């Protein structure tokens, strides 16, 4: 009896510990009830015809404000535009059934589709188009910059005809209209609050943070900041519906690799963001039913040379580095799946010049160029400062590669890691801009002119998009002339000539054409753009439109167990 | 000194601390490179829009004037607009703070309960295997940062062994209760929605544990050490001599004085749970104020950065006052104004 009492005493503490550990591991949260409840949740959500995609942030769904990737996806699905970007690079009639241009290219008249309904049942008319453009011009935020320098006036000629008058001839005007999302004027006006825009108050900005006033295939059901945007099918969409199209979509604002992997495994995410590392993508690829899609959307990784600072102010010095750089290692080993860039413009952009002779690694040529440089005999005095953006760790690989390549020529490259905020500040002045900077740049609209203007026209100096400080009057004039050319073929010809000139000036090493990689549930989701890529066909480079969910198909019965 | 005058003095001092903090944060947030208006609107935004935003945010004025406008706004409850979410910062904080508070509160409960339990057990079984096990757990628990634990938990419980939800505040398809306090567990209890309560509780478990493990073991070690010190004191020997049972000596006479050193550290630790929550919230996809603050810092969202840090400062100050009150309660010399 006494022994039993002693034993019991001895067992009490270990017993408590065991109990605690059990509670920690399962009892407290897991348990039978927990797992039983958890299972139907994921099964139920998998049974829905839904596309869930992760992005770096929850979108800004105000068409006058949002312009990042997540916002561009949301806007393409919540709103309609006058024209729609096809995967082959052309534009097809959408809200506008047809259009005509005046001979001087300054007046554009669009006839609108009849009977298009907004989500609240109102009919879409020319007044709504006028309102949407005027709002863009007044706010100047988001994609407004595409229009503020171009559009002078917009007016409704009647209920179904709208006319734009431009300040100057602008060839790619039609291409930029894929960013003019049409808002329901009455609905926005009914929701304005006091604000800085006179009688327009806040122009509905506050209301449009969490609501939409669109006519697109999906409408907002819930927008939770920091969590997600959840949108459901608009049954009365003028374009109609395929029976397998997703009933809803969700844009989830997270890129945390462990979160993404968990969600993909549980089939609670259909498409991942493009920010997953190579290793994370490999792990995702191993999940049964998950594949990785690599799309070229016009983004190039540039090593931008400051042409106003020694020694990169010397064209021969720049060419020497361009010939020394090991492009093959980049596409084969560092960024598998990407491809060599031929010049300043990605090959997926209409207006790209396929006949360019790109720089290839050739140490003989590199040495020959270096010999012509005024710094050839004084390389020790002129080390090259190469900055990479701290928030994009992959850029360091490129910086180190150039450092080692340059060393073969006797050029010293000092690699510096710079946080994005400091970088943006630094490149505002030529004297503070590093000799070389690694920066990814994407086009603003789907044409070579977009990249040429934002990367090499003098007006973009001082921004992170042009750390070259090229300031070349001849190039400026050529770009302005090209983008004001109405005839598409002639415009593209001019773009091609400019690309040749820029390649000859070697202001940049175009390190590679970036493949935007995303893992997705290929077993039960049909993603039209991914299918086109598999067939070797091009897909749209207009950001967001690869995720036009109305054309997707979801087969819940094929969800792997 | 009477308790209420002591409290009053602490509160007044706290106001000075907060004003000082506001000045420091205000300056730091503004000297960090990058034009917030330009960053908010993008590199291609027309100058007129950037200028308008700069004017709206008073960025075109000298720093002193900027501070004046900002502090005036804070005093009237207007914390300005967030450049990222495009709405009032106060509105953002009201939405995101409860999620973090709920997480921190559950973590704090874990810290208090388990640190006392482990500390007492370790002291009671000093140098026995129980003590050794707790010591090993403590070394591991203190050494591994909470965000590493968070990643491990998500991978283990979200991926390999999905017995407990690892992401978000509620399961997919579960409707949150009507917002009363913003704390899902409390709101669901108030509205009598027990399935939602249970779901919210399950979601809280892993992130709260990831945050709590470090402090639990740090406190446990402090409690153990205080208790073993006190065990050698005369009053304990006297109690043993009187034949008072061990568990009463431990629970009634030893625990209370031994908690004093732990409580001060515990208070600070609980307040720092909010800071640790930054990465944990990102990993668990937890829509709290820490995650909001982190995004604000990455995108130079001036008003949001300042507001989040002031809120954190306020919480630190309040927790410190609370800790002092608890210590005063535990230690009669402080409560009764005695000299130490």
HADDOCK unambig.tbl for C-alpha pairs under 7 A between the chains (distance, minus, plus):
assign (segid A and resid 29 and name CA) (segid B and resid 164 and name CA) 5.95 0.50 0.50
assign (segid A and resid 29 and name CA) (segid B and resid 202 and name CA) 4.80 0.50 0.50
assign (segid A and resid 29 and name CA) (segid B and resid 205 and name CA) 6.40 0.50 0.50
assign (segid A and resid 30 and name CA) (segid B and resid 163 and name CA) 5.05 0.50 0.50
assign (segid A and resid 30 and name CA) (segid B and resid 164 and name CA) 4.76 0.50 0.50
assign (segid A and resid 34 and name CA) (segid B and resid 163 and name CA) 6.86 0.50 0.50
assign (segid A and resid 34 and name CA) (segid B and resid 164 and name CA) 6.55 0.50 0.50
assign (segid A and resid 35 and name CA) (segid B and resid 163 and name CA) 5.11 0.50 0.50
assign (segid A and resid 35 and name CA) (segid B and resid 164 and name CA) 6.63 0.50 0.50
assign (segid A and resid 41 and name CA) (segid B and resid 171 and name CA) 6.78 0.50 0.50
assign (segid A and resid 41 and name CA) (segid B and resid 172 and name CA) 6.14 0.50 0.50
assign (segid A and resid 41 and name CA) (segid B and resid 173 and name CA) 6.90 0.50 0.50
assign (segid A and resid 45 and name CA) (segid B and resid 172 and name CA) 6.82 0.50 0.50
assign (segid A and resid 139 and name CA) (segid B and resid 49 and name CA) 6.66 0.50 0.50
assign (segid A and resid 140 and name CA) (segid B and resid 45 and name CA) 6.26 0.50 0.50
assign (segid A and resid 140 and name CA) (segid B and resid 46 and name CA) 6.13 0.50 0.50
assign (segid A and resid 140 and name CA) (segid B and resid 49 and name CA) 5.42 0.50 0.50
assign (segid A and resid 141 and name CA) (segid B and resid 41 and name CA) 5.73 0.50 0.50
assign (segid A and resid 141 and name CA) (segid B and resid 45 and name CA) 5.98 0.50 0.50
assign (segid A and resid 141 and name CA) (segid B and resid 49 and name CA) 6.80 0.50 0.50
assign (segid A and resid 142 and name CA) (segid B and resid 41 and name CA) 6.62 0.50 0.50
assign (segid A and resid 145 and name CA) (segid B and resid 44 and name CA) 5.99 0.50 0.50
assign (segid A and resid 145 and name CA) (segid B and resid 45 and name CA) 5.32 0.50 0.50
assign (segid A and resid 145 and name CA) (segid B and resid 46 and name CA) 5.97 0.50 0.50
assign (segid A and resid 206 and name CA) (segid B and resid 87 and name CA) 6.81 0.50 0.50
assign (segid A and resid 226 and name CA) (segid B and resid 287 and name CA) 5.64 0.50 0.50
assign (segid A and resid 227 and name CA) (segid B and resid 287 and name CA) 6.23 0.50 0.50
assign (segid A and resid 254 and name CA) (segid B and resid 285 and name CA) 6.88 0.50 0.50
assign (segid A and resid 256 and name CA) (segid B and resid 282 and name CA) 6.97 0.50 0.50
assign (segid A and resid 256 and name CA) (segid B and resid 283 and name CA) 5.92 0.50 0.50
assign (segid A and resid 258 and name CA) (segid B and resid 151 and name CA) 6.35 0.50 0.50
assign (segid A and resid 258 and name CA) (segid B and resid 154 and name CA) 6.51 0.50 0.50
assign (segid A and resid 258 and name CA) (segid B and resid 155 and name CA) 6.23 0.50 0.50
assign (segid A and resid 259 and name CA) (segid B and resid 154 and name CA) 6.96 0.50 0.50
assign (segid A and resid 259 and name CA) (segid B and resid 283 and name CA) 6.36 0.50 0.50
assign (segid A and resid 259 and name CA) (segid B and resid 284 and name CA) 6.87 0.50 0.50
assign (segid A and resid 262 and name CA) (segid B and resid 155 and name CA) 6.83 0.50 0.50
assign (segid A and resid 262 and name CA) (segid B and resid 158 and name CA) 5.43 0.50 0.50
assign (segid A and resid 262 and name CA) (segid B and resid 159 and name CA) 5.12 0.50 0.50
assign (segid A and resid 265 and name CA) (segid B and resid 159 and name CA) 6.71 0.50 0.50
assign (segid A and resid 421 and name CA) (segid B and resid 33 and name CA) 5.79 0.50 0.50
assign (segid A and resid 421 and name CA) (segid B and resid 34 and name CA) 5.25 0.50 0.50
assign (segid A and resid 422 and name CA) (segid B and resid 33 and name CA) 5.26 0.50 0.50
assign (segid A and resid 422 and name CA) (segid B and resid 34 and name CA) 6.46 0.50 0.50
assign (segid A and resid 424 and name CA) (segid B and resid 34 and name CA) 6.39 0.50 0.50
assign (segid A and resid 425 and name CA) (segid B and resid 33 and name CA) 5.98 0.50 0.50
assign (segid A and resid 425 and name CA) (segid B and resid 34 and name CA) 5.25 0.50 0.50
assign (segid A and resid 463 and name CA) (segid B and resid 43 and name CA) 6.39 0.50 0.50
